[in-house]
Amino acid sequence: MDATFLEGLIGYNARRAALAVISVFLERMAPYGLRVVDFSVLTLIAHNPGVTSRQLSSALAILPPNLVGLVRQLEERGLIEKRPHPHDRRAQGLYLTAAGERLQGEAQSVVASLETEAITHLTEEERRTLIGLLRKVYQPAG
């Protein structure tokens, strides 16, 4: 099958690469009950305690109404909690609970190793270059 045109597209190649990693991710995260977006939210909260929903929406390019349901689900699982924001009375900061910290820490270790396994055929320099180029595609210039 001639896929020459598709293979010359950034989006096609980015999606194929993502699928290769995400399939392993989903398999390894199943015992934790985490999807990619769940892991992303927990990780941002872990590394940015007190982050607001608005900041998460922006960082992950998730529409605020979609994030509301996700945050509610993570709260119901006892993984995150809302607390008054220290600088903005109108906002609430998001924090991991003790259970959330344990789950996120374990999941982060698994994800770090699966990323390494999934791309063993890339050198460390190639990996850094690939990440840099992909970030250039989705982050605004400047």
C-alpha positions, 0 to 999 in steps of 0.5 A: 500500500502506498502511504507516501503522502501520509508518511510525509505529514507531521500529524500522521507521524505524530499520531502514529508515534503517540499510538505506539506509546499510548497503547503500552501506557493504557496497558500498564495504567489499567491496574491503576485505573488511569487514562492519559488525561487522568495521569496528566492531571495528577502529575501536574497537580503533583508537581504544582500543588495548588494549581487551579482548574483554569491553569490545568485547562490551559496547560493541557488544552482541555475545555473547562467544562470537560475538566470539571467532570474529570476533577470531580471523578478524581475527587470522588476517587479520593485522589485530589482535594480542593482547598482555598487558593492562597492568593485568589479568594475566588479560586480553589487550588487542587492538591493530591491527597495521600492516596493521590500522591501514592498513586501518582508516584507509582504511575510516574515510575511506570510511565518513565520506564515504559517511555524508555522501553517504547523508544529503545531504538532512539539514542538519548540525543534523538529522544531529546531532539524529537521531544524538542521538535514536537514541543515546537509544533504545539507550543506558540513561538517565542 
